[in-house]
Amino acid sequence: MNTSRNRRLAAFAAMGTIGLLASGCAVGTGGSGGDDDAQYDSGATLEGELSVMGFSGVDEVATSRMDLAEQELGDGVELRLIEGELDLQQFLSTVATGTPPDLIYANRDQIGSLAARDAILPLDRCIEGEGIDSSMYVESALAQVTLEGQIYGIPEFNVVQVTMANGDLLDAAGLSIDDVNGSDWDAMAAANEALMKRGGTGLEVIGVDSKLPEFFPLWAKAAGVDLLSEDGREANLDDPEAVRALEWAVSIYDAQGGFADVKAYRDSADFFGEGNQFASGVLGAMPMEQWYLNVLADVSPDAPVAFDTVRDHEGEPIAYASGSAWAIPAGAENPEAACRWARVMTSLDAWEAAAQARLELREAEGKPFTGILTGNAEADEMVRGMVTSGGEPWDSGVEAMYEANEHTFSLPANPADAEFDQAMNDAVNAVLTGQSEPAEALAEAQQVAQEALDEAWARVEGGE
């Protein structure tokens, strides 16, 4: 790795995590390929240590795939897992000092910044050498790990949203799932007021939770707005329809006494237990990541839940995709073993083994297998065929999950992804806390985000 990049990475590694990725200074040229890409040798003998940062095998879905990956690596490779989630400050410190792990497990929305800073390798040689068919991957997932036409990550899990509601509360209010799936914001606002309940001690039933700040991109897209251009260069945070989306999503909280009241009541729930909001009848509806379907089926199988996709203003399914990816750090000592691991962990064979392990566990517990969403479209189709029926409403939930997974979008990879997210979330939080109005907050966020994008792209293209 070149000395100048070493110095830049070392300087940034001394800062806090936000500063590492939200700073206006460069850490590398990005998208260069070149010498770093040549680190990977498809003909190399696999041996030595494979150090992995940010991943721990904690359940049957992970360990079943790990077993296959370790078999493929062979006895000559010793696996070393660095416990805990990926710490960006720690990771960039290792790259700066020339002692990086061989592989990292990152969020896909971190890949753009890391690639632009030359902290991770482009995977052209890895993909070719391992015979990885990149066309298998979910389009939105692959877009999140592709910068300037080069792939920097191998997508793993995929996360989408599903509309989840309490069917008993809907019935009592004379409503249906269609009133709370986002297809008609006026209807959803009216349903919110019909479902909510306040008592002497405050909020007793949350009508609708619009899930801000995290799902603001979902509501903006439902209104037809891309908050970031497809090429990752132009912010569009102050689009009038984006402003309207934020106004509406915040009004859902305002009608219930404000975001602080809703959040406090939401946070007091037994979210992962049998006393969750749906089982205890204290939430009407919300969009939620699909993995929560499995939680509900596990801890409260008799809860009166109802499901649908989230829908846009045309009534079409929509989901804001996120997820994880494998990436190989610049300066990795064993990129060949890292590439083999990434390929096997996301292969059809691995996902079949994972699904079988989860299926057997669920059958032993007398519970349905609700599926697994991956970044691999072919694997998703295969796993879907292994799903077992839990009867209604769980079968409808699984159908909604897979339908949502076929209608995803994501924020494209870009060299200022952390700064963009920070500007966007700061704006939404400023409105939620009453410090700013939507139009004002998003106008300020637009300026901050666009300046960050312009500066970051200029660094990438200027090779600074």
N, C-alpha and C positions, 0 to 999 in steps of 0.2 A: 504494500500500500504506500502511496506517495507521502513524502514528509510534510508537505503543506497541508494535506487533508488531515494528517495526524494532529498537527497543531490546531487546526480549526475544531476538530472533534474534541480534543482535550479541553479547549476553552469552553466549549458548550457543555461538556460533561460536568464542569464545575458549577453550572447553574442549576436552578430547580427544574423540575420536569416540565412545567408549562413553558419556562424560558427556553428549554431545549428545542421545542418544536414550534413555539409561537414567536420566537425571536425573529427580527428582521435580517439577521446575518446568515450567511451561507455556511454550510458544512461540507458541501461537495458540489460537483458539477451536475450530477444526475444524468441518467439516460445515456451514459457514455459507452457502456459495454466494455470494449477495449481490454486492458490488461486484467481487470478484475474478472471479467467474464471468462478469461482464459484460465482462471484458477481451476475451473471445472474440467476434468479429464474423463471422458466417458469410458476410456479403456483402463482406468486405474484399478489396481487391486484393492478391494475393500479391506482395510485393517486399521488398527489403532483405536482411538477413543472417538465416540460421537457424543458431544455435549449439547444438550438441548435446554434452552432457557424459555420459561413461560408456560411449560406444560407438565402436568402430573397425571398419571393414569389413576383415576379415582373411581371409576365405575366399569361395568362390564362392556360398555360401548367403547371405552378407551382401551382396556386391557386386552380385549379380544383382537383388536387391530394391532396393538403393540406386539402381541405374540407373533403375528404374521410378519410384521416389519423386522423383528429381531431375527426370525428365521431367514428372511431374505438377505439381511446384512451378513449373516454367517458368524461362525465362531471367532473370526479374526477381529471383530469390532466389539468394543465394550461400550455399552450405553451408559451415559451419566445424565440424569435429569436434575436440573437446577430448580428446586421447588419454588412454588408460588407463581402468581401472574407476572407477565412481563413488566418489568420496571424499566421505563425508557431511559431514565437517568443512568441507572446501573448499566444498561445495555450499551448506550453510547459511550460510556466511560471505558468499557471493555474494547470497543472498536478503536477508540482514540489511543489507547495504550497498546494496541496490537495484540490483545488477548481475548478476542471475541469468542462466544460459543460457536459451534458449527451450524446451529440451526435455532431459529426463534419461532415461537408460536404467538402471533400478533393479531390484533383486531385489523380487519381489512381497511378501516379508515385511517390506519397509521402507516400504511404501506407507501402512499404517495410522498409524504415528508421524508421517510427513511430512504426511499429510492433517490429523491432529489438531493439528498445529502451524501450520496454514495455510501451509506451505512449498510446497504444490502446489495446483493448482486442481481443483475438481470439474469433471467433463467433460460435464455435461449438454448444454450448448450446443454443444460440440465434436461430440459424438455425433450430436446432431440436425442440426447444420449440415452435417456431412460424410456424413450418411446411413449411419452405422455401425450395422449390425445386431448389437447386443450379445448376441442370442440365439445367435449363432454360436459364442461362446466356451465353452470347457470350464467346466462349472459350478464346479468347485473353484478354477479359475484366476480366474474372475470374482469369486468370494467373497473372495479374498485382496486384491482391489483395491477392494472396496466397503465403505465405512464409513457407518453410519447411513443406508443406502439410497442413497447417492450413489457413483457410480463415479469413481475418482481415477486409474485407470491403464488402459491398453490392453494386455492380455496378449499376449506374444509367444511365446517357446519354452516348452515344458512338459517337466518332468523327472520320471520315475517310476523305480521299482526293478524289477529282474528278478532271479530266482534264477539264479546262474551257478555251474556246478560242473565239476569234472574228471571226465569220464565214465570214464576208465580207472581212476582211483582208486576211484570208486564201484563199478565192476565187481569190482575186486580185493577189495573189502571186502564183497562180496555185498549192495550197497546200490543204491538207485535214486534218481532225482531227487525222488521223493515223500518220501524220508527227510530231505531237507534243504531243503524249500520252506517250512517254518514251519507246516504244517498240524498237526503233532504235535510238541510241544516235547520230550516224552520221547524220541521217536524221533530227533529232531535232536540232542539231547544225547548219545544213544548213538552216533549216526553220527559226531559230533565225536570221540569217544574212539576209535572204530574207524579213522578216517581219519588222525588226528594221528600224528606220529612224532617222537620225541626221540632224540638221539644223544649222543655224548660231548661235543659242542660246544654242545649245547642243542637248541632246536626245529629240526627238519628239514622237517617238513610241518605246516602249519596245517590242522587238521581242518575247522573252521567258523569263519568270522569273522562275528560278529553285528553288526559295524559300529557300535559305540558310539563317541562319544555321538550321532552325527548321526541314527541311525535309531531312537532310543528311541521317538519318536512312532509309528513303524511297528509296533513290537512291542506297544506299549500298545493301539493300535487293533486289532491282530490278536486281542487278548484282550477286545475289546469296549469299550475305554475311549476317550472323547474327552477329551483333556487340557485342552481349552478349550471352553467352551460355544459353541453355534452363534452366539450374539449377541456373542461376544467379551468377555463380562463376568465369567464365573465360571471360575476355575482349578479343575482337578481332578487335580492332580499327585499327591496322596496317596491316590487311590483304591486300595483293596486290590489290585485287579487290575493297576493300574499298578505297584505295588510288586512284585507277583509277576513282572511282565514284566521289570522291571529286575533282580530277583534271578536270573531265568533267563538273561537275556542276559549278565550278568556271569559267571555260572557257566560259560558256554562258554569264557571266557578263563581262569578259575581252573583248569579241568581241564587247561589247556595250559601251566601255569606262571605265569599271571597276564597281565594286559593289557600290561604293559611288555614282556614277552618277545614276545608276539604282535605288538605294534606295531613293535618294533624289527626283527623279521624281515620283517614286511610292508613296512616302509619301505625295506628294503634291496633289494627286488625291482625289476626293470627294468619298471616298471608300464606304460609306454607303448611298450615295445620288444618285440622278438621273444623276449626272455628273460623275459617276464611270468610271473606266478605259475602261470597255467594251462598255458602252453607248457612251463614247466620242471618242472611236476609238484610244486609245493611248496604248493599250496592245494587243499583239498577242495571247499569251497563258500562262497559269500557272496551276500548281496543286494547289488546294485550298480546305479547309475544306467544307464539304457538306452543312453546314448551310448557306454559302454564296449564294447558289442556291436560297434559300428562300428570301434573301435580294434582289437579282437581280430581281426575279419575282415580288417582291413587288414594288421596286422603278423605275425599268426600264424594264417593261414587253415587250417592243418592241425592246430591244437591240438585235443586230445580233449575239447571242451567240450560241456556239456549245459545246457539252459535250461528254465525254467518261470517262471510268475509267482510272486511271494511270495503265500502263502495264509494266511487266518485260521484260527481253530480249527474253523470249519465247512467248511473246504476251499475257500472262495471266494477268488477273486483279490482282491488289495488292493495299493494303492500310495499312498505319501505324496508328494503332488505339490508341486513347487516350480517356480520359473522366473522369467522376466524380464517387465518391463512398461515401457511408455512413459508418462511423466507430464510435465505442463506446470507449470513453477514459477510461483508467485505472483510477479507483477511482470515476467513475460516480455514482451519487447518485440514479439515476433512469434508470438503464440499461434496465429494462423490458419495460418501455415506449419507450425508444430509439429504441429498437429492433422492437417493434410493428410499430413504425413510419417508420423505414427503410423498413420493409416488405411491408407495405401498399403502400408507395410511389413508390415502384418498382413493384407492382403487376399488373396483367393483367387488373383488374378492373380500377386501377388508370390510366394506360396508355390509356385505352379505353376512359375514361372520358376526359383525356387531349386531345386526338386526336379529340374527338367530339367537345370540346370547340374551338380548333383551326380551325376545319372544319367549324363550324358555323360562326366564325369571318371572315374567308376567303370568304365564300359564301355571307355574308352581304356586303363585299367589292367588290364582283364580281371578285375575284381572286382565282386561284387554290390552293388546299391544297397539298403541296409537300411532306408531310410525316414527321415523327419524328424518329430518330434513338436512340434506347435505348441500355442498356447493357443486355436486356432481349430478346433473340432470338424469343421466342414465341410471345412476344408483338410486335416485329418488323413485324412479318408476319401478325398479326391481323391489325396493323395500315396500313400496305401496302394495304390491301384490302379496306381501307377508302379513299385512295388518289384519288383526282379528276383530270381529264384531263385539262391541260392548253393548249393543242395543242403543236405542235413543235415550238421551240426546248425543251420546258420545260419537256415534257413527256420523252424525251431521257435523260435529266438530272436526272430525278427521277429514271429511269431505271439504269443509271450509278451509282447513289448513293447506291441503294439496291444491285447491283452487287458487288460494292466495299466492302460493309458491309459483304459480304459472303466470302471475301478473305483477311482477316485482319491478321496482326501480331502485336506484341507489344514487348517492352523490358521487360523481366521478372522482377518480384519483387525481390529485393535484399536489404541487409542492408546498402548498400552504393549507393543507387540510386541517391541521390543528388550529391555526389562526382563524380560518373560516368558521369552524365549529364554535370556537370561543366567541367570536363576534355575534353569531346567530343566537347562541344560548344566552349570552349576556343581554341581548335585546329582549328575548322572551322573558327572562327572569326579571328584568327591569319593569316590564309591564305587569307581571304577576304580583310584584311587590308594591305596585302603585307608584313607582318612581318615574314612570314615563308612559306616554300614550303610544299605541301601536305604530302609528305612522312615523312619529318622531324617533322611536327606538329603532325601527327597521331602517330608517334613512341613515341614522348614525352607523348602524351595523353594516349597511351597504358600503359606506365610505371606508370604514376600517377594513372590511373583508376585501374590497377591490384593491385597495392599496397593498395589502398583504399579498394578494394574488399577483399583481403587477410586479412587485419587487421579487417575489420568489421565482416567477417565470423568467424574469430578466437575468437572475443569477444562473438559472439552469441553462439558458440559451447563451449566456455570456461566458460560461465556464468558470465562474468565479469560485 
